Amino acid sequence: MTRIREVLFILLDWLNYNKKKLRLTINAANLVVFDLDNTLADTWPCLVKGGYSRKAYASAKPIRGVINKLKEYESKGYKILILTARKMELFRVTRDWLKENNISSECIIVPSARHKLKYLRLLVSKYASVIYYDDLSYNQERGQEKLYSDIIRAVQELNLQYHGLSEIKKLRDEEIN
């Protein structure tokens, strides 16, 4: 019963947040969409140490090179959207992490990488241009990085500019140098 109650409170919190925050209204011609895990946040090292706990996700270090790119687009008047595949129970952790890292962008949480395609198709139909940053990778916490190749192909077929794992790694490297 306690678990059900917790999930209900998270869901109510999410609905309340989205009522105020998530407005997929078109008020900008250009949109930039960013993934969160392993794109804006260096999540995988935390998952190796802490498993798939809320604490592990909350402790993820920001990837400054990518966040700087987000801020650059924001300063040029682009609308920014965070589109991440996470469990809904991580909603509060996600919201808090974004706030702590001064990212005030709207955020959509979906259950899997494949579910992102639905939103991307909608966004491409509503905006003049869409730029998308997402590593679309998995399994790093188990020591072998794999790509969602079928999803990457589907994204590349959409009318958007896709920046994948190699571009994100370059932004990360710029941050280090």
PEKA-V858044 format. One record per helix or strand of 2 or more residues. SS is the DSSP state (a for helix, b for strand). FROM is the first residue (numbers start at 0). TO is the last residue. If there is no record, write none. Layout:
ss->{SS	SS}
from->{FROM	FROM}
to->{TO	TO}
This chain:
ss->{a	b	b	a	a	b	a	b	a	b	a	b	b	a	b	a	b	a}
from->{1	29	40	42	53	60	63	78	87	105	112	128	136	139	145	148	160	164}
to->{20	33	41	49	57	61	74	84	99	109	125	132	137	141	146	155	162	175}
